[in-house]
C-alpha cells in the first residue's frame, strides 16, 4: 500500500455560475445568493496495491498512528488503479467502512471500474478522473514532481544532494533528506519526506516531512523563505518574526507548533 | 564550430533585441563572422533595430520550411560586412518553429560563422525555448527591478534543465548577467535595485552594466545598433561587454559605489 499526498482538483462543472432568484427579477434588484468558484486542494491519496481487507486495515492503522493529528478527520481520496491493473476487485463499501472507522473522511474514488464508481456514488462518494489520457501509474507520477531537473536516482530513505541553485519555478522532491549547497530562489519549491538542509539563502518554499513525519526538520543558513512547513504545519513569510529573518536557524515541530530557533 | 549565444530574459521590454543587435555588431566589428537570428516570430523587431527592414525578402520560417536557402534569407549588414541578420517572419507565429528545423539551420550556420546570436522572444514558451535550446552561452538581460529579476531567475532554471546541453548531460550553458537600464542616481534614492542586490538574488557572473541612456532610443529609431555610437555611455558599455566576453579584462563602469539594502546587510562582494 502506498500512501502519499497529491493535488486533486475539485471543481464544479460550471465555474463562477450564479443563480438568479426566480421571483420577479424585473423589479427586485439582483442579489446573487451564491456563487461557484473553482479551487485546488491538497488531499491525501490512498493508493491500494492489495485487496486484502484485514491487511489494509492493519497497515492503515499503523500509518495513522505515526501521525494521529495529521490524519484526524482528514479528507481522503482512494485510488484503485493499481488494483484494477492487476484485476483485483475490491468491495468499495467495505473499504469505505474501514476508512471511516479509522477516523478518515473519504471524499473521492479514482481509477475505479464503472461498477466500483457506481458503488461509490451510491455511498455519496464522488468519482475523480485521473488526469492525462495515458493514465500513468502513481509511482511514475511522484517521480515527475521534478519536471525541470534530471531525474535523481533516489531510493527510499536516501539523501538527495543539490549543488546548483534551485531557481524560481523549479521543484525538487526528495524521498529522504534533501541537502542544497546553493541558494533556493523565491518561487522555487523544495520538498522532502525527511529533513531539509539549505547551505545558502532559502528564499523559496521549503516543505519537510511531506508524508506526515512530524520529526522532520528544516535547517538553513539564511532564512528568507516564502513558506516553511513540517508535516503540513506551515508558516508563511508574513508570519516569520523579524528576529529570525536572515539568520541561520532550524525549524521543527513541538506540540504541533512550528518553532524557529537560532543555530 | 560556431559558439551559439542566446540573449534571453523571460520578461519583455528589458532590452533583449537592443542587446542582441549591439553584441552581434560588437563581435563582428572585432573581425568575427557573426549571424544574429530573430526568434520573435510574429513580432519581428530585430530588423528595425539593425536598420535592414527594407531589405527583408525571405525569413527564418521560409528557410525552415525549405522555401528559401539560408544564403537567400541572410541579410548582410550595411555597417559591417562580417555581420549577417536572419529576420523572423512577421506573418506567422511561434508554432511555425520546429526543433529539428532550428537545429538544422544552426548546424548549417555553424560551419561558416564564428558566433551565432539568438535574439529570444519574451516569455518561456516555444519561441524562447527554441532560442535557448541549442545555446552554448546565455546572456541573461535583467532590469534592476524585482519582477525582471524573478523572471531571469526562472529563465536560469530553464537554461540549466531544459537545454540540449542539460538533456545530453554535457557541460552546462555558460550564464552571464547583463544589467540594463541601470541608473546609479535612482539606486542611490532607493528606487532601484543595485548591482549587488541583483547579484545577491541571482548569484550570477556579471558581464556588464548598461546605463539608462537616451542614446539607446535614438539608436533604435535610426536603425543603428547603439554600440556604433562610440560617444554614448550605453555604446561604450556594450563595447566593454563584448571585450569581456572575448576574454579581455576591463573594469566595470557605470556602477555607483553606493550599496543597496542587500549590500548593506551582507557587506557586498
Interface residues (C-beta under 8 A of the other chain):
Chain A: X148 X149 X150 X164 X165 X166 X167 X168 X169 X170 X182 X183 X185 X186 X187 X188 X201 X203 X246
Chain B: X150 X151 X153 X154 X156 X157 X158 X160 X161 X162 X166 X169 X200 X201 X203 X265
